[in-house]
Amino acid sequence: QQRFEELCEYKEANGHCRVPKSYEQNKSLGRWVGKMREYHKNNDMKQDPVWKNRFAQLEAVGFEWEGRCAVSEDSSVWQENSWQDRLN
């Protein structure tokens, strides 16, 4: 729950939930976001009620499951390589 709250704070400050894996201000948050994406790819976990709830919470705040993003040097410009971009 602590990381989820940190994610919400990150979103409030940055306008999105795309925390870089190597987020210098909070490395634990960056690692946690990466793990949530990995867990979401696991179909068995998607069936577990506890994980279904966690995934729903993340989706409710705008979490993006395809997190392949690159950050510019000033961390304000994002370039997304998500599956949605590839479909358009």
Wavefront OBJ file of the C-alpha trace (Angstrom):
o trace
v 0.000 0.000 0.000
v 2.931 2.345 0.649
v 4.176 2.113 -2.951
v 0.648 2.658 -4.275
v 0.419 5.853 -2.235
v 3.839 6.917 -3.539
v 2.614 6.215 -7.077
v -0.420 8.446 -6.488
v 1.875 11.207 -5.202
v 4.098 10.763 -8.257
v 1.068 11.062 -10.543
v -0.109 14.198 -8.770
v 3.309 15.796 -9.205
v 3.962 14.594 -12.778
v 0.532 14.111 -14.338
v 1.092 10.436 -15.198
v 2.056 7.076 -13.668
v 5.025 6.324 -15.933
v 7.662 6.046 -13.234
v 11.067 5.230 -14.736
v 12.682 2.037 -13.431
v 15.727 4.104 -12.527
v 13.773 6.906 -10.839
v 16.485 8.612 -8.799
v 14.167 10.286 -6.279
v 12.621 6.934 -5.277
v 14.386 3.855 -6.640
v 12.059 1.534 -4.718
v 9.030 3.019 -6.470
v 10.645 2.529 -9.878
v 11.391 -1.120 -9.100
v 7.875 -1.677 -7.727
v 6.262 -0.256 -10.868
v 8.384 -2.613 -12.971
v 7.349 -5.578 -10.845
v 3.664 -4.675 -11.114
v 4.011 -4.726 -14.902
v 5.734 -8.115 -14.750
v 3.069 -9.537 -12.441
v 0.294 -8.237 -14.707
v 1.763 -10.228 -17.607
v 1.338 -13.422 -15.565
v -2.102 -14.782 -16.457
v -2.316 -16.912 -13.297
v -1.925 -13.820 -11.137
v -4.699 -12.052 -13.059
v -7.104 -14.730 -11.794
v -6.137 -14.326 -8.131
v -8.711 -12.112 -6.328
v -6.042 -10.232 -4.365
v -4.089 -9.396 -7.495
v -7.231 -8.599 -9.457
v -8.018 -5.992 -6.815
v -4.514 -4.543 -6.918
v -4.540 -4.374 -10.718
v -7.942 -2.662 -10.605
v -6.587 -0.067 -8.147
v -3.666 0.653 -10.440
v -5.898 0.965 -13.497
v -8.185 3.340 -11.587
v -5.322 5.831 -11.204
v -4.252 5.549 -14.840
v -1.443 3.000 -14.566
v -0.031 1.956 -17.942
v 0.825 -1.719 -18.213
v 3.059 -1.338 -21.249
v 5.762 0.763 -19.676
v 8.456 0.994 -22.296
v 9.080 4.718 -22.074
v 12.146 6.858 -22.413
v 12.668 10.027 -20.420
v 14.524 13.059 -21.721
v 17.350 14.504 -19.702
v 15.046 16.940 -17.922
v 12.481 14.180 -17.168
v 9.652 16.305 -18.508
v 9.414 14.977 -22.060
v 8.206 11.414 -22.554
v 8.466 9.315 -25.640
v 6.244 6.241 -25.406
v 6.772 2.969 -27.180
v 3.623 1.299 -25.950
v 1.600 -1.224 -27.931
v -1.100 1.404 -28.387
v 1.322 3.683 -30.209
v 2.369 0.838 -32.486
v -1.242 0.124 -33.398
v -1.923 3.679 -34.561
l 1 2 3 4 5 6 7 8 9 10 11 12 13 14 15 16 17 18 19 20 21 22 23 24 25 26 27 28 29 30 31 32 33 34 35 36 37 38 39 40 41 42 43 44 45 46 47 48 49 50 51 52 53 54 55 56 57 58 59 60 61 62 63 64 65 66 67 68 69 70 71 72 73 74 75 76 77 78 79 80 81 82 83 84 85 86 87 88
